[in-house]
Amino acid sequence: MKTINDIKHLILVCIFIPIFTSCNNWLAVDMEDGMLEDKLYESNEGYMTVLNGVYARLNENYSTTLSMTILDVMAQYYNVRQNTDHIFHVYGNYIFDDKVFEETSSSVWARQYAQIANLNTLLTHIDAEDSNIKVSYYSFVKGEALALRAFLHFDLIRLYGPIYNSATENITCIPYQESDSKEIQPLLPAKDVMGKIIRDLKEAAELLEEDPVRTKGVMAEDSEDLNETNDFRYRQYRLNYYAVKTLLARAYLWVGDKANALLVSKELIVENDEKKVFPWITKADVLNAEIPDLLFSTEVIFGLYNTSRVSVFNQYFKETTTINNALVFKGERLNDISCKLPYYFSDDDDLRRGSNFWSEETLEQMTNSGSASQPSICFKKYADIPGTTKPFRYMIPMIRMSEIYLMAAECTDDLTESIGYINEIRNNRNCVDLNLQPGDTKESIQQYITNEFIREVIGEGQLYFYYKRLGMEEILSGTEFSEDRWLESINLQNYVWPLPKTETDQRVNVN
């Protein structure tokens, strides 16, 4: 097996296109000159360079802001809200007009659209009459590019768009940039944006039907055959066929199309049951004393590869940080009534509750009069494992298999079938089965789904979007946790980020 450095070389190729936009011109993503651009797209390698560069630069938004830090703070996972000195206080309290939030929002917006612009340039060249890309590369490159464009837009509408329903679907929210034009595009109704996202994902899935992930698995090693390219390997770190189909189910569910979301989810479950491309993690792998797989990496359908992950962990999660930086859970001791963990993990034997994941630490708290100590519950999911060659050392999950089961559970009208999907996850987390109770309804089943979703995606930035999709007005608190109080109210407007000022300022004189 090759080392993780080989994966880094293959996947995190730095591209020489000037990718970033200035705040004054959000789609000004020019090559230094047209000749350089044309030269780049003369070969398969040039297309792969651009595509790999987009994957690499996803880390700029998704390694922290849109995964383990800000979005999870806004979902109230962590004990932040009451600490006015905490560096994430603005996000925990949804202070959208604060300068810090505005800067973050502007950065997210600019980076997402910068990558979209690069993908559109690639898509323009790949379908040009004089395109030089080989047939064997065409479907992969175009399929992944379309999927990435949809993925980036989808998270933009999940941030800036309304809570989607029949009453809000015509609210204008974001532009859907689908050409390499540098003209400012109109803000579209949420319904139109989601239609384009679903369109792109359906086309991407068709282009990727022959994805080798379906026959050869994730191929997490370099090929020993010198005649075989490695461009189509390491499929967990690319928007492969299964990842695209899962995104499609996610998009259907976002717009309330449960019939199609169920259809796609069941199709994926059946195929994965047969082929075991993304097998459930084993208890032995999770509890491994030397190399615990806390990401349940075999189940990750799409993840980012980020060698700086350890730096993020050290800054926000490690026991040596201060309480004003730390993203910790409420509580002093793991099994105290005042600790959040027992409410998250009601089953004592749940693998997600194990000591590999959590530790009782005493962190330093900076105060006006000096410093004091504060007992805290630290989260170790992203802790480094020095010396290992396992690729999950640098993985950040974006899409995981358990989400497919939870979507299927939510979309079916058969309560027995629904509880079966939930129990499939629980069985593989070392938990006891849930049993249908005489008074169970779709609403009570939804609560079971919510509980499992919360447990599954800690540190992955998905819970905030789940709450938003359902328009939840009460969520688990990050700070108020006791035997008789564990929920807090949330204003529905806190799920909708206002457009960045850098964007709205440019639209003042645009018809």
N, C-alpha and C positions, 0 to 999 in steps of 0.2 A: 504494500500500500504506500502511496506517495504521502508526503507530509502536507500539512495545511498550507505550507508556503507554496506548494504547487497550485493549490486551489486559488490562493491569493493572486498568483501570477496569471492564471487563466481568467479569473472573474473580475478582479479589481484592476483591470488595465486602465491606466490614465489616458484620457484622450486629449489631443492637443487643440481641439476646437475651443475657442473662448466661450464657455458655456454660460457664465453668469451675466445677468442683466443688471443695468443700473436701475436705481429707484425711479429715474426720470423716463425710462423707456423700457417697459417691462417685457417687450418681445423683440428687443434689438439684439438678436443673437446672430450676428454676422460672422462669416468667415473673414479672415484678414483680407482675402480677395477671392473672386469667383474661381480663379484657377486652382487655388488650394482646395476649395470645396470639390470641384470636379475631379481633381487628382485623388482625393480621399475615396470617392465612390467608384474608382476604376477597378476595384477588386473585392472579393469576398472579405478579405482581411479588413478593408476599410469599413465596410458595413458592420462587421463584428466589433471593430474598434469603437464606433459610435454607440452601438447597442450596449457593449460592456461598460462604456463610460457612464451611460444613464443608470445602469444597475449600481455602479460604484457610488454615484452621487446621490442615490436614494438615501444613503446613510446620513446625508447632511440634514434631512428632515426627520428621518425615521429612527435613527439610532437613539434619539432622546425625545425631542418635542412630540412627535406623533407615535411614540411607543411608551417607553418605561417611565417618563417623567411627567411632562405637563398634562397630557390627556388623562393619565392615571390619577394625577392630583385632582383634576376637574371631576373625575368619577368618584372622588372622596375615598380612594383606597387608603391614603396615608394620613397621618396625624399632623396636618398642616394648618388647617383653617384658623385655629385660635391663636396661632403663633404669629403675631404681627411682624416679627423680625425675620421670619423664614423667607428664604430667597424665592420660594414659590407661592408666597402669600397672595399675590395678585391673582394667580390662577385658581387657587383654592377658594377664593371668594368672588370669582367671576367679575373682576374689576376691568371691564373691557375698555374703559376710557383712560386707563393708566398708560403712561408712556412706555413702560416695560412691555405691557401686553401688545401695544401697537407695534412696537419694534419686532416682536416675535411674529405677529400676524403678517406684517409686511414681508418678513424674511421667508415665511412658509409660502406665501402667495408667489413671490418672485421666483423662488427655487422650483416650485411645482411647474409653473408656466415656462420657465427656462428649459426644463427637461422636455416638456411637451413640444416646445418649439424645435428642439433638436430631433425629436422623433418625427415631427411633421416633415422636416427637411429630408430625413432618411426615407420616409414614405413617398415623398415626391420623386426622389431619385430612383427608388426601387421599381416604380411603375412607369418610368420614362421609357420612351421608345428605344433609346440607346443604352438602356441599363445593361451593365456588364456582370450582374450577379448570376451565379450559376443556379441552375434549376434546383439542385440539391440543397441550396441555401435559402432559396426564395421563400418557401412556406414557413421556415423557422424564423427567419429574420422579420418578415412582415407580420407573422402571427404574434411574435413576442412584442414587436413595436406597437401594434394595435392594442394588445392587452395592456401594455405599460401606459399608453395614452389613456385608456379607459380607467385603469387603476388610479392614476394621478388625478384625473378629473373627479372620480368617484369620491376620493377623500376630500377634495375641495368642496363638493356639494354636501358631503356629510358634515363639514365644518360650517360652511357659510350659507347653506341652503336651509329652507324651513323644515320643521317636523313634517314629513311628507304624508299627505292624505288628500282626499278629493277636494277639500276646502282650500288647500295651500298649493296644490300642484301647479297652479298658474302664476304663482309669485315669481318674479324675476330674481335671479340669484347670482349666477356666474356665467362667463362666456364659455362656450365649448370650442376650443381652438383646434380646427381640423385641417388647416393649411399652413404653409410656411410664410403667409402674408404677415407683414409687420404692422398692419393697420389694427387699431384697437377694435376688437370684436364686440358686438352687442351683448348685453346681459340677457340671458335666455330664461324663460320660465323653467321651473324645476322639472316639469313633465318633459320638456324638450331635451334638457340635459340628460335626464335618465334614459330617454329613448335612444340618444346617441351612444351613451355608455353601453347599453344592452346590445345595440347594433354592432359596435366594435368588438365586444366580447364574443358575440355569436360568430362573427367572421373569423376572429382569432382562433376560436375553438375548431372551426372547420379547417383552417390552415394547419393546425397542429394535430390533426387526427392521427398522423403517422409518427407522432412524437415517440422516440424510442423509450421514453419513460414507461410507456404502456406495455412494452415487451421485454425490456431489459432492466427496468427499475431505475433508481435514481443515479446509478453509475457514479458513485462517490470515489472512484479511483481513476487515475490516468490509464489509458489503453496501452497495453504492451505491444499492440500491433502498430508498427511504424507506418503502415499504410492507412490507418484509420485516424481521422482527425478527432481531437478532443473538444472541438467547438460545441458539440451537442451533448456533452456529458455534464456531470454535476447538476442534474436537473432540479434538485431541491433549491438551488440558488438562482433559478430562472423562473419566469412565468410559464411553466410547463402546462401541458394539456389539462391535468387535474386542477392545477391552481386557477386556470382560466375558467373552467367549469364551476369551481367553487365560488369564484368572484361573480359569475353569472347568477348563481343561486342567491348569493348575497344581495345582488342588485335587484333581482325579482322580489325578494322579501322586503327590501327597502321601499319599493313602490306598492307593496301590499298584494302582489301577485303570488299568492301562496300555492296556487295550483302548479305553476311552472317551477317555483322554488322547490316544491316537493318532488316534482318529476325529475329535476336535475339532481337533487340530493340523493334520491333513491337509486338513480342510475350510477352515481359515484360510489355509493355504499356497496351495491352489488358487484361492481367491477373490482373494487378494492378487496372485498371479501374473497373474491376468486384469485386475484393476482398477488395480493399482499405486498403491494408496492410501498405502502405506508403502514407497516405493522404496528400494532399497539406496543408501547414500551413494556419491557419486562420489569417485574419487581426487582430482580437481581441487578439490572442496570441502574435503576433509581437508587438503590441502597448500596451500590458499590462504594466501599470505603475510600478507595483511591481516586476513582474517576466516576463520580455520580453523574448520571445524565439527568439533570434537573430541568432541562428543556423538553424532555420527552421527544428527543430530536427525530426519532424514527417516524413520528407522527406529523412532523412539520412538512406541509405540502410546498410552502414557499417561505424562504427566509433570506435575510441579508447576511452577508459575510463581512464582519467588521472587526479588524484587529485592534481597534481602539475601545472595544467594549469594556475591557478591564479598567480603563481610565474612567469611564462613566460609572462603573460600579464603585470604584474607590472614592469618587467624588460625592456620591449620593447615598450609597447603601452600606458601605463598609463601616465596621464598628469604630473605626478611628476618626470618622468625620464628626462634625459638631451638630447639635440638634437643630441649628438654624439652617443647615444644609441637608440634613438627613431626611430620607424618605423612609420612615419607619411606621410600624403599625401601633395603634393605641394600645397601651397596656404596659405593665411592669413585669409580669410573669406569664408564661405561656398558657397556663390553665386557670388564671384568675378570672373572676366574673367581669372585671374591668377590662380584660383583654379582648380584642376584637376577634382573635383567631377561633375560639370555640363557636362563635356565631357563624363564621364562614365555613368551618369544617366540623360538622356535627358528629361525624364518624371518627372515633379515636384512631382507627387503623388506616385512615385515608393516606395514601402515599404523598399527597400534596401537602399534608400537615406534618410530615416527618421532620426530624431534627436536622436533616441535611438542608432543609429550606429555611429554617427559622432559628434564631438564637436570642437569648436574653443578654442584652448588653447595657452598660451604663455609659451614656454619651455625655460629652461636655456641653453645657448650656451657657452661652454667652449672655451676660446681663449687664446692666448699666453699672452695677457695683462690682463687677468682676466676672466670675464664672461659678457655675454650680453643676452638680451631676444630676442626670435624669435617667432612670431606668427606661429601657425601650426594647421593642421587639424588632430585630433587624431581619431583613429579607435577603436570602442568599442565592436566589435563582441564577443570578448572573455572575456569581463569584468565579474568579479565574481558577483554572486548573493547570498550573505550570508544568511544562514538560510533556503534556499529552499531545499526540498527533491527531486526536479525534477532531473532526471538523466542527463539531458543535461547540468547541471552545470559543469560537468567535461568531456563533450564530445568533441572530435576532429574529425570532419567529414573526411572520407576517400573516400566514394563513395556516391553520392546523386542522387535522382531520376531525377532531371532536366537534368542531363547529358544524360540520356537515350533518352529524347525528342530531345536534340540537336544532338545526333548521328543520330537519325532517320531523322531529318531535313536535315542533311548533306548528308545522303546516298540515299535518294529518288531522283528520277529524275523528280518527279511531283512537280512543284514549288508551286502549291496551297496546296498540302499536306505538303510540307516543311514549308510554312509560317504558316500553321495551328498548327504544332508542336511548333513552336516558340511562337505563340500567346497563346497556352495553358499555357506556363510558364508566359507570360506577364499578362494574365488575373488574374493569382493567385499572381501576384506581384503588383496588383492595377494599371497596366499600360494600356494605350490605345492600341488597336490592330494595328499591322502593316498591310498595304494593298499592294498587288502586284501592282507595277507600270508598265506601258507599256514597259519600257525598262529594266525591271528586268531580270537578268540572274542567272545562278548558282553562278557566281562570286559575284554578289551583294547580293544574299541570304547568301552566306558564310560570308559576312561582318556582316549581321544581326546576324548570329550565333555567330560570334566572339564577338560582342558587348554583347550579353546575357551571353556568357561563362565568359567573364571578370567580369561581375556583380555578377555572381552566386558563384564564387569560391575564392573570396578574402580571404586570410588567410589560404588557403587549399593546396597550393603547386602544383596546377594542371595547371596553365596558362603557365608556362615555357615549360611544356611538350606539351601543345596544340600548342604553337608557333613552337616548334621543329618539331612536326609531319607535320605541313604544310610548314615547311622551310621558315617561314616568315622573310623577310629581313628588314622590317620596322615595328616597334611596337610602342605602346603608350609610350611616354617618362615619366620617373618618375620625371624629373627635369626641362625639357624645356617645359613649358606649357603657352601658350598665345593664343590670338585670331587667330593668323595666323601661329602658330607653335605648334604642339603637337605630332609629330612623330619623332622617331630617328632611325637611321640605326643600324643594328646589323649584325656582321660578322657571317656567318653560322657556323664557327668553335666554336663560343661561346656556341653552343648547345651541344657540345661533350666534356664531361669531359675526360681528359687523365687518363689512368689507374694509380692508386697510385704507387709511387715508391716502397713502401713496397711489392707490388705485382710483378712489373716488375723485381726487383732485384732478386727475387726467381726464375724467369724464365730464367735467363741468361744461366744456365747450364742444362736446361731441354730441351730435344729433342722434 
